[in-house]
């Protein structure tokens, strides 16, 4: 079997998981040939736990330039994703990037353009797209089973974190280290799924509460109102301060309501089109009839392994990806728009003003109350990785 030689840059929480999955043979088409991490303890872990054939580098750039890989997996702090990806593209390497695509859309757009020039495979680690429930929701919306979408609501507040979680690293929950809070660390998967299933809104009004429930400088509680081109509206609510939290994703269309909650998908299927019933029913209080249907799925949920399998097969066979890397900008644009709306206290139209967002983000960084407590990270010029900050959706970290 032909195998793709893969290097992993960043052996933190997720990088370690990816390395183990490959070494254990869970992705037969991938061969781990190199890793890179600046932290000595992570390098030591690699030398102890990975095959002797795996080369260990301190710098991601050296791994990219070494010639020992055909593809790389980027699992480093958020700001550095685009820079490493662009360097790999220029070397002709395929790239699989952990979420989020970056911190601001301007840098991610440059990354996407570099991928286009290189004409290599570029994928995002949006592993929740492999979840059978979300795949089924996407399929039902695409097939028109809900009809025209009228309303979208997602309450995703089961991201509870303690203060000790935020105290575990000086880079955590800072504008300088991560570039944001719950939107950029916990919710990239949710924002990706929201746009993947329901499409992109055209207007966003965000309310981000910074340090509401924790002693942090970034947002830990968010409520966002969305407007879509077809007139539909939406609400997205998230927090790391609620317990017990809620995870309820609800889509209302002209033909019924789809609800995802407690790992169960329920379709409240109308007997007739809601718009037609409203226009033609002679009774003022008569509701349309519906039946409640528990939606069956194929049960498959391969998560990170599924994304890596698809990545390898895309390189070897031209098979479809779980998520093309260029799609990473969409959920990030939602995140940027929610932040910018809250900072400016006004509704933001999409596409977001990239220059204005970056200006406001830089203002946040400049006034960071924790800036003196950590090493400086310079936009687009340095790679800083090995901190293990990438989070697995739904996991406990």
C-alpha positions in Angstrom: 0.0 0.0 0.0 1.3 3.4 -0.9 1.6 5.6 2.2 1.9 9.4 2.5 4.9 10.5 4.6 3.4 12.9 7.2 5.0 15.4 9.6 3.2 16.8 12.6 4.1 20.3 13.8 3.0 20.8 17.4 3.0 17.8 19.8 0.7 19.2 22.4 -2.7 17.7 23.3 -4.0 17.2 19.8 -0.7 16.7 18.1 0.0 13.8 20.5 -3.4 12.3 19.8 -2.8 12.5 16.1 0.6 10.9 16.4 -0.7 8.0 18.4 -3.5 7.4 16.0 -1.1 7.2 13.1 1.5 5.1 14.9 -1.2 2.6 16.0 -2.2 2.1 12.4 -5.6 3.7 12.6 -4.9 5.6 9.4 -3.1 3.0 7.2 -2.4 5.4 4.3 -0.3 7.7 6.5 3.2 7.1 7.8 4.5 9.4 10.5 8.1 10.4 9.5 8.7 13.6 11.5 7.5 15.8 14.3 8.4 19.2 15.5 8.0 21.0 18.9 9.9 23.7 20.7 9.3 22.3 24.1 12.0 20.0 25.3 9.6 17.8 27.3 7.6 17.3 24.2 10.6 16.4 22.2 11.6 13.9 24.9 8.1 12.4 24.8 8.4 11.9 21.0 11.8 10.2 21.4 10.4 7.9 24.0 7.0 7.0 22.5 7.4 7.2 18.8 9.3 4.9 16.4 13.1 5.6 16.0 12.5 6.3 12.4 10.5 9.4 13.2 12.7 12.5 13.0 12.3 15.0 15.8 12.7 18.7 15.0 12.6 21.8 17.2 11.4 24.1 14.5 8.4 23.5 12.2 10.3 25.4 9.4 13.1 22.9 9.6 10.7 20.0 9.3 9.0 21.6 6.3 12.4 22.2 4.6 13.8 18.7 5.5 12.3 16.8 2.6 11.3 13.9 4.8 7.6 14.6 4.4 5.0 14.8 1.7 2.4 16.4 3.9 2.1 18.1 7.3 -0.5 18.3 10.0 -0.4 21.7 11.9 -1.4 21.5 15.6 0.0 24.7 17.0 -1.3 27.9 18.6 -3.9 29.7 16.5 -1.9 32.7 15.2 0.7 30.5 13.6 -1.5 28.2 11.5 -1.4 30.4 8.3 2.3 31.1 8.4 3.3 27.4 8.6 0.7 26.4 6.0 1.9 29.0 3.5 5.5 27.9 4.1 4.5 24.3 3.4 2.5 25.2 0.3 5.6 27.0 -1.1 7.5 23.7 -0.6 4.8 21.8 -2.4 3.5 19.9 0.7 -0.1 18.9 1.3 -1.5 20.5 4.5 -4.0 19.4 7.1 -4.7 22.2 9.6 -6.2 22.0 13.1 -9.0 24.4 13.9 -9.4 27.3 13.8 -7.9 28.2 10.4 -6.4 31.3 12.1 -7.3 34.3 14.2 -8.3 36.8 11.6 -9.7 36.3 8.1 -7.0 38.5 6.4 -4.3 36.0 7.2 -6.5 33.0 6.4 -7.4 34.5 3.0 -3.7 34.8 2.2 -3.3 31.1 3.3 -6.1 30.1 0.9 -4.6 32.0 -1.9 -1.2 30.2 -1.3 -3.0 26.9 -1.4 -4.6 27.8 -4.7 -1.2 28.7 -6.2 0.4 25.5 -4.9 -2.4 23.2 -6.2 -1.9 20.7 -3.4 -4.4 19.1 -1.0 -5.5 21.4 1.8 -7.8 20.2 4.5 -9.2 21.5 7.8 -9.5 19.2 10.9 -13.3 19.8 11.2 -13.8 16.4 12.7 -17.4 17.1 13.8 -18.4 17.0 10.2 -17.9 13.2 10.5 -20.5 13.0 13.2 -23.5 11.0 11.8 -26.0 13.4 13.4 -24.5 16.6 11.9 -24.0 14.8 8.5 -27.7 13.9 8.6 -28.7 17.5 9.4 -26.6 18.7 6.5 -28.2 16.1 4.2 -31.7 17.0 5.2 -31.2 20.7 4.7 -29.5 20.2 1.3 -32.2 17.8 0.1 -34.9 20.4 1.0 -36.6 18.2 3.6 -37.1 21.2 5.8 -38.0 23.6 3.0 -37.0 27.2 3.3 -35.2 27.8 6.6 -37.0 30.4 8.8 -35.1 30.2 12.1 -31.9 28.8 13.5 -31.1 28.5 17.2 -28.0 26.9 18.8 -27.5 27.0 22.5 -24.1 25.5 23.2 -23.2 26.2 26.8 -21.8 22.9 27.9 -18.2 24.2 27.6 -17.8 24.7 31.3 -14.3 25.6 32.4 -12.9 26.4 35.9 -10.4 29.2 36.7 -7.7 26.6 37.1 -8.2 25.7 33.4 -7.4 29.2 32.4 -4.5 29.5 34.9 -2.8 26.4 33.4 -1.0 28.4 30.7 -0.1 32.1 30.4 -1.2 32.1 26.8 -4.7 30.8 27.6 -7.6 33.2 27.2 -5.5 36.1 26.1 -5.7 38.3 23.1 -1.9 37.9 22.7 -1.8 34.2 23.0 -5.0 32.9 21.6 -6.7 35.9 20.0 -10.0 35.2 21.7 -11.9 33.1 24.2 -14.8 30.7 23.8 -15.5 31.7 20.2 -12.0 31.0 19.0 -11.0 28.1 21.3 -14.1 26.0 22.1 -16.5 27.0 19.3 -14.8 26.8 15.9 -16.5 23.4 15.3 -19.9 24.8 16.2 -19.5 27.9 14.0 -18.3 25.7 11.1 -21.2 23.3 11.5 -23.6 26.3 11.7 -22.5 27.7 8.3 -22.0 24.2 6.8 -25.6 23.2 7.6 -27.5 26.5 7.4 -25.3 28.7 5.2 -23.6 32.0 6.0 -25.7 34.9 7.4 -25.5 38.3 5.9 -25.7 40.3 9.1 -24.5 39.7 12.7 -25.1 41.5 16.0 -22.9 40.1 18.7 -22.7 40.6 22.5 -19.4 39.3 24.0 -18.9 39.4 27.7 -15.2 39.5 28.5 -14.2 37.9 31.8 -17.8 37.7 32.9 -17.5 34.4 34.8 -13.7 34.0 35.0 -10.6 36.2 35.7 -9.7 36.4 32.0 -9.5 39.2 29.4 -11.3 37.5 26.6 -14.9 36.5 26.1 -16.4 33.7 28.2 -20.1 34.4 27.4 -21.6 35.2 24.0 -25.0 35.9 22.5 -25.2 36.6 18.8 -28.2 37.4 16.5 -27.9 36.4 12.9 -29.8 37.5 9.8 -29.8 35.4 6.5 -30.2 36.6 2.9 -33.6 34.8 2.6 -35.0 36.6 5.7 -34.3 33.8 8.2 -33.0 34.7 11.6 -30.8 32.9 14.1 -29.4 33.1 17.6 -26.1 31.5 18.7 -25.4 31.4 22.5 -22.3 30.0 24.1 -20.5 30.2 27.4 -17.8 28.5 29.5 -19.5 29.6 32.7 -22.8 27.6 32.7 -23.4 24.4 34.6 -25.3 22.3 33.8 -24.9 23.4 30.2 -27.1 22.9 27.2 -26.3 21.7 23.7 -29.4 22.2 21.6 -29.3 22.9 17.8 -32.7 23.7 16.3 -33.6 24.5 12.7 -37.1 25.6 11.8 -38.2 25.4 8.2 -41.4 25.7 6.2 -41.8 21.9 6.4 -41.0 21.3 10.0 -38.5 21.6 12.8 -35.2 19.7 13.2 -33.8 19.4 16.7 -30.4 18.0 17.7 -30.1 17.4 21.5 -28.7 14.7 23.7 -27.1 12.8 20.8 -30.6 12.4 19.3 -32.1 13.9 16.1 -35.8 14.6 16.0 -37.8 15.9 13.1 -41.2 17.5 13.8 -42.5 17.1 10.3 -45.4 19.3 9.2 -48.3 17.8 7.2 -48.3 20.8 4.9 -46.2 23.8 4.0 -46.3 26.3 6.9 -46.5 29.3 4.5 -49.4 27.8 2.7 -51.2 26.8 5.9 -50.8 30.4 7.2 -52.2 31.9 4.0 -55.1 29.5 3.4 -56.3 28.2 6.8 -59.8 29.7 7.6 -59.3 29.3 11.4 -57.3 32.0 13.2 -55.9 29.7 15.9 -55.6 26.4 14.1 -52.0 25.1 14.1 -50.8 22.9 11.3 -50.6 19.2 12.1 -47.3 17.4 12.4 -45.8 14.1 13.3 -42.7 13.5 15.5 -40.0 11.4 13.8 -36.8 10.1 15.3 -34.3 10.3 12.5 -32.1 7.3 12.0 -28.5 7.8 11.0 -25.7 5.4 9.8 -24.1 5.6 13.3 -20.7 6.4 11.9 -18.6 9.0 13.7 -14.9 8.6 12.9 -13.8 12.0 14.2 -10.1 12.9 13.7 -9.2 9.5 12.2 -12.0 10.0 9.6 -10.6 13.4 8.6 -7.1 12.0 8.3 -8.2 9.0 6.3 -10.0 11.3 3.9 -7.0 13.6 3.7 -4.7 10.6 2.7 -7.2 9.3 0.1 -7.6 12.8 -1.4 -3.8 12.8 -2.0 -3.6 9.2 -3.2 -6.9 8.8 -5.1 -8.5 12.3 -5.5 -11.3 11.3 -3.1 -13.3 14.0 -1.4 -12.2 15.7 1.8 -14.3 15.9 5.0 -13.6 19.7 4.9 -11.6 21.6 2.3 -9.1 23.9 4.0 -10.4 26.9 2.2 -13.7 26.5 4.0 -12.1 27.3 7.3 -12.4 31.0 6.6 -16.2 30.8 6.9 -16.6 29.9 10.5 -13.8 32.3 11.4 -15.5 35.1 9.6 -18.6 34.5 11.8 -16.3 34.6 14.9 -14.6 37.8 13.6 -18.0 39.4 12.9 -19.4 38.6 16.3 -16.3 40.0 18.0 -16.3 43.1 15.9 -20.0 43.7 16.4 -19.5 43.6 20.1 -16.5 45.8 20.1 -18.1 48.5 18.0 -21.6 48.0 19.5 -23.3 47.8 16.1 -24.6 45.3 13.5 -21.9 44.0 11.1 -22.6 43.1 7.5 -20.8 40.2 5.9 -18.2 40.0 4.4 -16.5 41.4 7.5 -14.3 44.5 7.2 -10.9 42.6 7.5 -8.8 45.7 8.1 -11.1 47.1 10.7 -11.2 43.8 12.6 -7.4 43.5 12.6 -7.1 47.1 13.8 -9.5 46.4 16.7 -7.8 43.1 17.5 -4.4 44.8 17.6 -5.9 47.4 20.0 -7.0 44.6 22.2 -3.5 43.0 22.1 -1.8 46.3 22.8 -3.9 46.8 26.0 -3.7 43.3 27.1 -3.5 43.2 30.9 -1.5 40.1 30.8 0.9 41.1 28.0 3.9 41.4 30.3 3.3 38.0 31.8 4.1 36.0 28.7 6.4 35.9 25.7 5.4 38.2 22.8 3.9 36.6 19.7 4.5 38.7 16.6 1.9 38.6 13.8 3.0 36.7 10.7 6.7 36.5 11.6 7.2 34.0 14.3 6.2 30.4 14.9 5.4 29.6 18.5 4.1 26.1 19.2 4.1 23.1 21.4 1.8 24.6 24.0 -0.9 21.9 23.5 -3.7 24.3 23.4 -5.8 22.7 20.7 -9.0 21.3 22.2 -11.0 18.3 21.0 -14.7 19.1 20.6 -16.8 17.5 23.2 -13.8 16.3 25.2 -12.6 17.1 28.8 -9.4 19.0 28.9 
